[in-house]
């Protein structure tokens, strides 16, 4: 089987010739490429894609092509460097300005938000609503088809596709303030989310004209901030309707899951997600991969490698990894709905 055939076998509930292996190495690769510390066998690779090919991976990735484009931004965006790695971004709209501060962390090779755009709910939520109403996104079909052609038989590209309404608010306000807003500003949040939903479904319609088969909501799903009460109130219908929409055209909908998920199991079974991408098993998460696979008869699990496995070093590391894999694979048989990847 080719990588593409293996991935589609898993999606269709069939058993591939072997477990597809598709680690999310992007952040690791970017760091070591910048530091000139890549392993010798990857030292000539210029991109994450080249590295995955060199490793013989069955590519099933949301990182290699992002076809959702903002084509109309109703604000003026300016950026100011505060100190090395620190950036203030200002969005100026007719209703007012929103500012955020981010920090690039070289050790982890990622960007952290230090200060979110939403600070004064009474003023800033109205600005966010106006920005959302007047923003336009589009699906870059030409870019997507070019990336798919380049992928060939190596695997299947995933469309990183917006996020749930709750995560949308997290991105603008931070998890803590967003949670208070969801409890204290219900009317305003519902109005905002209805506009956001409309924008998402407009792009979903465009996406169906492409060859894209798999979509992933970038939720960082975790029951600590996506509590069952909040998901039921603000996101369950969104998930269910979007899943039904994609299923009607034989497409798949995943959610990127980052944390504790057991409390959400009853809801997940009802809303129609086809699987979790990046699911972390205990102790980082609280849901074992074999439990996740049994959420419903078609549920696909993409995960299995966390920091506890990838950071194993020393003389016993190989034995530890082989022992871990044998134990995990014994629990995941038959391998009809499992992609061995990063959680």
Secondary structure, DSSP 8 states (H G I E B T S, - for coil): --HHHHHHHHHTT---SS-EEE---HHHHHHHHHHT---GGGTT--SHHHHHHHTT--EEESSS---EEEEE--SEEEEEEEETTEEEEEEEETTEEEEEEEEEETTTTEEEEEE-S---HHHHHHHHHHHHHH-EEEE-HHHHHHHHHHHTTSEEE-EE----HHHHHHHHH-HHHHHHHHHH-HHHHHHHHHHHHHHHHHHHHHHTTSS--EEEEEEEE-TTTS-HHHIIIIIHHHHHHHHHHHHTTT-EEEEEE-S--GGGHHHHHHHT--EEEEE--TTTSS--HHHHHTSSTT-EEEEEE-HHHHT--STTHHHHHHHHHHHHHHHH-STTSEEEEE-
